[in-house]
Amino acid sequence: MNLKKEIRSGFSFASGIIPYFFRNINNASRYLSLCNTFAGGVFFGAGLLHLFADANSELEKYNLKYNYPLSTLCLCFGFLFTLFLELVVNEVLSKYEKNSQNTEYFETIREEDPISPKTNKNINNSETQKILLIHSHDQKPKSKNSLVIPILLVVALSIHSLFEGLAMGVQTSQLLVIDILIAIFSHKLLASFALGVSIITNSPNGNVSIYKLSILIFIFSLSSPIGSIIGLLIVGVAGSITPPILQGIASGTFLYISMVEIIPKELNHQSRDIIWKSILLLLGFGGMAIVAIWV
């Protein structure tokens, strides 16, 4: 298990560094989009056919008296928790972008304002305000590139990966561990690559040192192994009902990632290669469905 964690973290780290050396490849985003669609199918199948199904069968043993859909409750909790987490992160991102745009806008006015007190003494304040108003319509606010947005993305993606690793850590079947490992591995490679692209594109003038990029990607790469360790500790300390509860919560996280973050963004009327994406989505889901025959 430790070797698998190290291999997964190593590939995840390498995938995040790759965009630094291939920043000028034109079709990189297209291939990333195709692979991401396949990962969406894998997550959808793994979440419902494996995590949720196993959680449901295990929790039924503890739920004979009350006949309450406890596994469904865990799935909904995982879905909604991930949703609220995304809302918080997006709110922080939007506030930062708004503040940075306003700051850059007023700095632009001060730097580019043609009105000088020495050369335009006869122009009163009202006329100056009119000129500034016209200037504000002609020039749109510019947003400063910064590493703050990628750092927040690292935090959000790391929390996602923490729960993904947690799902693998609470598994008791080695075959199911391999199943979840495939889902996490495929998605995390793509997420690492996308994160590397985001860090580079949001850096000042598109330049970022390999040192800063490596630190951010390294933090993200460690999130899944940490989640796996937490899952193993929970299984060892807590009762036997804890793993299926965590599996149910993780299934909600997988469902959110596939149905909210991946599939709607990749399969819309404006997306390219929609036929190939549909095929890849079905292949990802079909692969998990076939594995469910034995697991």
C-alpha positions in Angstrom: 0.0 0.0 0.0 2.8 2.4 0.9 4.5 1.8 -2.5 1.2 2.5 -4.3 0.9 5.8 -2.4 4.4 6.8 -3.3 4.0 5.9 -7.0 0.7 7.8 -7.1 2.2 10.9 -5.5 5.2 10.7 -7.8 3.1 10.6 -10.9 0.9 13.4 -9.6 3.9 15.6 -8.9 5.4 14.9 -12.3 2.1 15.6 -14.0 1.8 19.0 -12.3 5.4 20.0 -13.4 4.9 18.9 -17.0 3.1 22.2 -18.0 6.1 24.2 -17.1 8.2 22.5 -19.9 5.3 22.3 -22.4 3.7 25.7 -22.0 3.5 26.4 -25.8 1.8 23.2 -26.9 -1.4 24.3 -28.8 -3.5 21.1 -28.3 -2.6 20.4 -24.7 -5.9 21.7 -23.4 -7.9 19.6 -25.9 -6.2 16.4 -24.9 -6.6 17.3 -21.2 -10.4 17.9 -21.8 -10.7 14.4 -23.5 -9.0 12.7 -20.7 -10.9 14.6 -18.1 -14.2 13.4 -19.6 -12.9 9.8 -19.3 -12.1 10.5 -15.6 -15.6 11.8 -15.1 -17.1 8.5 -16.2 -14.7 6.6 -13.9 -15.7 8.7 -10.9 -19.4 8.4 -11.7 -19.1 4.6 -11.9 -16.8 4.2 -8.9 -19.0 6.4 -6.8 -22.3 4.7 -7.4 -21.4 1.1 -8.4 -18.7 0.6 -5.9 -18.5 3.1 -3.0 -22.3 3.6 -2.5 -23.2 0.0 -3.2 -20.7 -1.3 -0.6 -21.7 1.3 1.9 -25.4 0.4 1.4 -24.9 -3.3 1.8 -22.8 -2.8 5.0 -25.0 -0.2 6.6 -28.1 -2.4 6.1 -26.7 -4.7 8.8 -26.9 -1.9 11.4 -30.2 -0.5 10.2 -32.6 -3.4 10.5 -34.6 -1.8 13.4 -35.2 1.7 12.0 -35.3 1.0 8.3 -33.8 4.4 7.5 -31.8 5.1 4.3 -28.6 5.8 6.1 -26.4 5.1 3.1 -28.3 7.6 1.0 -28.0 10.1 3.8 -24.3 9.7 3.8 -24.2 10.1 0.0 -26.2 13.3 0.2 -24.0 14.7 3.0 -20.9 14.1 1.0 -22.4 15.7 -2.0 -23.7 18.8 -0.2 -20.5 19.1 1.9 -18.4 19.2 -1.3 -20.9 21.7 -2.8 -20.7 24.1 0.1 -16.9 23.8 0.1 -16.9 24.8 -3.5 -19.2 27.7 -2.8 -16.9 29.0 -0.1 -13.8 28.7 -2.3 -15.6 30.4 -5.2 -16.7 33.2 -3.0 -13.2 33.8 -1.8 -11.9 33.7 -5.3 -14.5 36.2 -6.6 -13.9 38.6 -3.8 -10.1 38.5 -4.5 -10.6 39.0 -8.2 -13.0 41.9 -7.7 -10.6 43.6 -5.2 -7.6 43.1 -7.6 -9.6 44.5 -10.5 -10.6 47.6 -8.6 -7.1 48.2 -7.4 -5.6 47.9 -10.8 -8.4 50.1 -12.3 -7.8 53.0 -9.9 -4.0 52.7 -10.3 -4.6 52.9 -14.1 -6.6 56.1 -13.6 -3.9 57.7 -11.5 -1.1 56.7 -14.0 -2.9 57.5 -17.2 -5.0 60.5 -16.3 -4.2 63.2 -18.8 -5.3 65.9 -16.4 -2.3 67.6 -14.9 -2.6 70.5 -12.3 0.3 72.3 -13.9 -1.1 72.4 -17.5 -4.8 72.4 -16.9 -5.4 74.9 -14.1 -8.6 76.2 -15.6 -10.4 72.9 -15.6 -12.6 72.6 -12.5 -13.4 69.5 -10.5 -16.7 68.7 -12.2 -15.1 68.7 -15.7 -12.3 66.4 -14.3 -14.9 64.0 -13.0 -16.6 63.9 -16.4 -13.3 63.1 -18.1 -12.6 60.4 -15.6 -16.1 59.0 -16.2 -15.5 58.8 -20.0 -12.2 57.2 -19.2 -13.9 54.6 -17.1 -16.2 53.6 -20.0 -13.4 53.4 -22.5 -11.0 51.4 -20.5 -12.2 48.2 -18.7 -10.6 47.1 -15.5 -7.7 44.9 -15.8 -7.0 41.9 -13.5 -3.6 41.4 -12.1 -2.2 37.9 -12.4 -1.2 36.5 -9.0 -0.4 33.3 -7.3 -3.2 33.8 -4.8 -5.8 32.1 -7.1 -3.7 29.1 -7.7 -3.0 28.7 -4.0 -6.7 28.7 -3.3 -7.1 26.1 -6.1 -4.4 24.0 -4.4 -6.4 24.1 -1.1 -9.7 23.2 -2.8 -8.2 20.4 -4.9 -6.2 19.1 -1.9 -9.4 18.8 0.2 -11.0 16.9 -2.7 -8.0 14.6 -2.9 -8.0 14.2 0.9 -11.5 12.7 0.7 -10.6 10.6 -2.3 -7.7 9.2 -0.4 -9.9 8.7 2.6 -12.2 6.6 0.5 -9.3 4.3 -0.4 -8.0 4.1 3.2 -11.3 2.8 4.6 -11.5 -0.1 2.1 -11.2 -3.6 3.4 -11.1 -5.4 0.0 -7.8 -5.2 -1.9 -9.7 -5.5 -5.3 -11.8 -2.5 -4.3 -8.7 -0.6 -3.3 -7.3 -1.2 -6.8 -10.6 0.0 -8.3 -10.6 3.2 -6.3 -6.9 3.7 -7.0 -7.7 3.7 -10.8 -10.3 6.4 -10.3 -8.1 8.6 -8.1 -5.0 8.0 -10.2 -6.7 9.0 -13.5 -8.3 12.1 -12.1 -5.4 13.3 -10.0 -3.0 13.2 -13.0 -5.4 15.4 -14.9 -6.0 17.7 -11.9 -2.3 18.1 -11.4 -1.7 19.0 -15.0 -4.6 21.5 -14.9 -3.3 22.9 -11.7 0.2 23.4 -13.2 -1.4 25.2 -16.2 -3.4 27.4 -13.8 -0.4 28.3 -11.7 1.6 29.3 -14.8 -1.2 31.3 -16.5 -2.1 33.2 -13.3 1.5 34.1 -12.5 2.7 37.7 -13.2 3.4 37.9 -16.9 3.0 34.1 -17.1 6.3 33.6 -15.4 6.7 31.4 -12.3 9.8 29.8 -10.9 10.1 26.1 -10.9 10.7 26.2 -7.2 7.3 27.8 -6.4 5.5 25.6 -8.9 7.1 22.5 -7.3 6.1 23.5 -3.8 2.4 24.0 -4.8 2.2 20.7 -6.8 4.0 18.8 -4.0 1.4 20.0 -1.4 -1.3 18.8 -3.7 0.4 15.5 -4.4 0.5 14.7 -0.7 -3.2 15.2 -0.1 -4.4 11.7 -1.2 -1.8 9.7 0.8 -2.6 11.8 3.8 -6.3 11.0 3.3 -5.5 7.3 3.0 -3.5 7.4 6.2 -6.4 9.1 8.0 -8.8 6.5 6.7 -6.6 3.7 7.9 -6.3 5.3 11.4 -10.1 5.7 11.6 -10.7 2.1 10.7 -8.2 1.0 13.3 -9.5 3.2 16.1 -13.2 3.5 15.4 -15.9 0.9 15.3 -16.8 -1.3 12.3 -19.6 1.0 11.3 -17.3 3.9 10.5 -15.8 2.6 7.2 -19.2 2.2 5.4 -20.3 5.7 6.6 -17.1 7.2 5.2 -17.6 5.2 2.0 -21.1 6.7 1.7 -19.7 10.2 2.2 -16.9 9.6 -0.3 -19.5 8.4 -2.8 -21.2 11.7 -2.6 -17.9 13.5 -3.2 -17.3 11.3 -6.2 -20.8 12.0 -7.5 -20.3 15.7 -7.1 -16.9 15.7 -8.9 -18.4 13.8 -11.9 -21.8 15.4 -12.2 -21.0 19.0 -11.3 -17.4 19.6 -12.0 -16.5 17.4 -14.9 -19.4 16.2 -17.1 -21.4 19.4 -17.4 -18.3 21.4 -18.3 -17.0 18.9 -20.8 -20.3 17.9 -22.4 -22.1 21.0 -23.4 -23.3 22.3 -26.8 -20.2 24.5 -27.2 -17.6 21.8 -26.4 -15.3 20.4 -29.0 -15.1 16.7 -29.8 -18.5 16.0 -28.1 -18.8 12.6 -29.8 -15.4 11.5 -28.7 -16.1 12.8 -25.2 -19.4 10.9 -25.0 -17.5 7.7 -26.0 -14.8 8.3 -23.4 -17.4 9.0 -20.7 -19.1 5.7 -21.5 -15.8 3.9 -21.5 -14.9 5.2 -18.1 -18.2 4.3 -16.7 -18.3 0.9 -18.5 -14.9 0.1 -17.1 -16.1 0.6 -13.6 -19.3 -1.4 -14.4 -17.2 -4.3 -15.6 -15.0 -4.3 -12.5 -18.2 -4.3 -10.4 -18.8 -7.9 -11.6 -15.9 -9.2 -9.6 -15.7 -6.6 -6.8 
